[in-house]
Amino acid sequence: LFLVLPEGSAAQSRSQVAVYLKSGDVVFGKILSLDSLGNYRISNDCGITQLSPAEIDHIVKGNLSRTDLRKNGYFNQSSIALLFGEGQDGFQPIPSLTMVNGWQWNQKIFTGFGLGYEHFDRGVLPLFAEGMYIFSNESFAPFFSFRIGYSFPLEDQETTEYYAAVSETYGGINLSPEAGISIAVGSKSLFLISIGYHYQELSYKETYNMWGSYDKTVFTNYNRISVRLGFIFQ
């Protein structure tokens, strides 16, 4: 047995394994070594973990699927992002704080409704619907999401001309497709990193009182690149 162990350990270390523990947790990675007492050393992106025979229920080779991940139910997604682009004040990142509450239909499909706070030339409250698709149930998996909704103004637009006054401030449509990586944290939480495109339409009406009275409506379309960090609690 002792003569066979080194060769067996080397063969296992060349492939990914899923180690199912008696506690219910699952450790994914590569087997670095197996000593004569049956202790495994597992290597993954989180570091090196040593597991004793008393902790291990069974080991599955070549299986990266997270069967322990939650399959359906309520979820909350909180995220923070920076929206990059050039505006009236030059190139300045715009903060975006959002929260989504929704339903997870299976291990890949998430849908929900969200709200948040963003600041362009003025603060707005975005309300939107979101759909997200995770392409696999592995610990690290690519995903795609899409948001569409309407943003309501939280501040009045300031007038830009001496003989004009802003009489109305309007919101507008927002949409945001994003792609990124989801990282499983335990069995009920996901960490999200994504990059995407963010579109926001805003407008306001100015009234002029010089040489007669007339109104002018000004539309502004904001096109931004978003870099977002998020966390899903299930």
SVG drawing of the C-alpha trace seen along z (x, -y; Angstrom):
<svg xmlns="http://www.w3.org/2000/svg" viewBox="-44 -92 51 94">
<polyline fill="none" stroke="black" stroke-width="0.4" points="0.0,0.0 2.8,-2.5 4.5,-1.8 1.4,-2.5 0.3,-5.6 2.9,-8.0 1.9,-6.9 -1.8,-7.1 -1.4,-10.5 0.5,-11.9 -2.2,-10.6 -5.0,-12.2 -3.1,-15.6 -3.3,-15.9 -7.1,-16.3 -9.6,-18.4 -11.6,-16.8 -14.6,-17.6 -14.1,-16.6 -17.5,-16.2 -17.1,-16.6 -19.2,-15.1 -20.1,-18.6 -22.0,-19.2 -19.3,-21.5 -17.6,-20.8 -13.9,-21.6 -12.9,-21.9 -9.3,-21.8 -6.4,-19.6 -4.9,-17.0 -1.3,-17.9 -0.5,-15.0 -1.8,-12.1 0.2,-10.8 0.3,-7.4 -2.4,-8.4 -4.9,-9.3 -4.6,-13.1 -5.2,-15.0 -3.7,-18.4 -6.0,-20.2 -4.9,-23.3 -7.4,-25.8 -7.6,-29.6 -8.2,-30.1 -4.9,-28.4 -4.0,-25.0 -6.4,-23.0 -5.5,-19.9 -8.3,-17.4 -8.2,-14.3 -10.0,-11.0 -12.4,-11.8 -13.6,-15.0 -14.1,-13.4 -17.3,-11.7 -16.3,-10.9 -14.2,-12.3 -15.4,-12.7 -12.7,-13.2 -13.1,-15.6 -16.3,-17.2 -16.3,-21.0 -20.1,-21.3 -21.4,-22.8 -24.3,-20.4 -24.5,-22.1 -25.5,-25.5 -29.1,-26.6 -31.4,-25.7 -34.3,-28.2 -35.7,-30.8 -35.6,-34.4 -32.4,-36.4 -31.0,-39.8 -28.3,-41.4 -26.4,-44.5 -23.8,-46.1 -21.6,-49.2 -20.3,-50.4 -18.4,-53.2 -19.7,-54.5 -16.9,-55.8 -17.4,-58.5 -16.9,-62.1 -19.5,-64.7 -19.8,-68.5 -17.1,-68.4 -14.7,-66.2 -13.8,-62.6 -15.2,-61.8 -16.5,-58.4 -20.1,-58.4 -21.1,-56.3 -23.9,-53.8 -25.5,-52.0 -28.2,-49.5 -30.2,-46.7 -32.2,-43.9 -34.7,-41.6 -36.0,-38.7 -36.4,-35.0 -33.9,-32.4 -35.7,-29.9 -32.8,-27.4 -29.1,-27.4 -28.7,-29.6 -31.7,-32.0 -32.3,-34.9 -34.9,-37.7 -35.9,-40.6 -36.7,-44.3 -34.3,-46.8 -33.7,-50.4 -30.7,-52.6 -29.0,-55.9 -26.9,-57.4 -25.6,-60.9 -25.1,-62.4 -25.5,-66.2 -28.1,-65.6 -29.1,-62.7 -31.6,-60.2 -33.4,-57.2 -33.3,-54.3 -36.1,-51.7 -35.5,-48.7 -36.2,-45.0 -33.2,-42.7 -32.6,-39.2 -29.4,-37.3 -28.1,-34.0 -25.2,-32.1 -23.7,-29.7 -22.8,-26.9 -23.0,-25.8 -19.3,-25.7 -17.4,-27.7 -16.3,-30.2 -18.8,-30.8 -19.4,-33.4 -22.7,-35.3 -24.7,-37.8 -27.3,-40.3 -29.6,-42.9 -31.3,-45.8 -34.0,-48.1 -36.1,-50.7 -36.8,-54.3 -34.9,-56.9 -36.7,-59.6 -35.0,-62.9 -34.1,-63.6 -32.8,-67.1 -33.9,-69.9 -31.7,-70.8 -29.9,-74.1 -30.4,-76.7 -27.5,-77.2 -28.5,-80.6 -29.1,-84.0 -32.4,-84.8 -33.8,-81.3 -35.3,-79.4 -35.8,-75.6 -39.5,-75.0 -39.5,-71.1 -37.0,-68.4 -37.6,-64.9 -36.2,-61.5 -35.8,-58.9 -35.1,-55.4 -32.1,-53.5 -30.7,-50.2 -27.5,-48.2 -26.2,-44.9 -23.3,-43.5 -21.1,-40.4 -18.8,-39.0 -17.8,-36.2 -19.7,-34.8 -17.8,-33.3 -19.5,-30.9 -19.0,-31.8 -20.4,-28.9 -23.6,-27.3 -25.9,-30.4 -23.9,-33.4 -22.3,-34.6 -19.7,-37.3 -20.1,-39.1 -17.5,-41.0 -18.7,-42.5 -18.2,-45.1 -20.8,-46.5 -22.5,-49.4 -24.8,-51.8 -27.3,-54.1 -29.3,-56.9 -31.7,-59.4 -32.5,-62.7 -34.2,-65.9 -35.5,-69.3 -37.5,-72.2 -36.3,-75.8 -38.5,-78.9 -37.1,-82.0 -38.4,-85.5 -36.3,-87.7 -37.9,-89.2 -41.0,-87.2 -41.6,-84.0 -40.9,-80.5 -40.0,-77.1 -37.1,-74.7 -36.7,-71.1 -33.1,-69.8 -32.4,-66.1 -29.2,-64.5 -28.2,-60.9 -25.5,-59.5 -23.4,-56.6 -21.1,-55.0 -18.9,-52.0 -19.7,-50.3 -17.4,-48.3 -19.5,-46.6 -18.9,-44.6 -21.9,-42.8 -22.9,-40.2 -25.9,-37.9 -27.4,-36.6 -29.8,-33.6"/>
</svg>
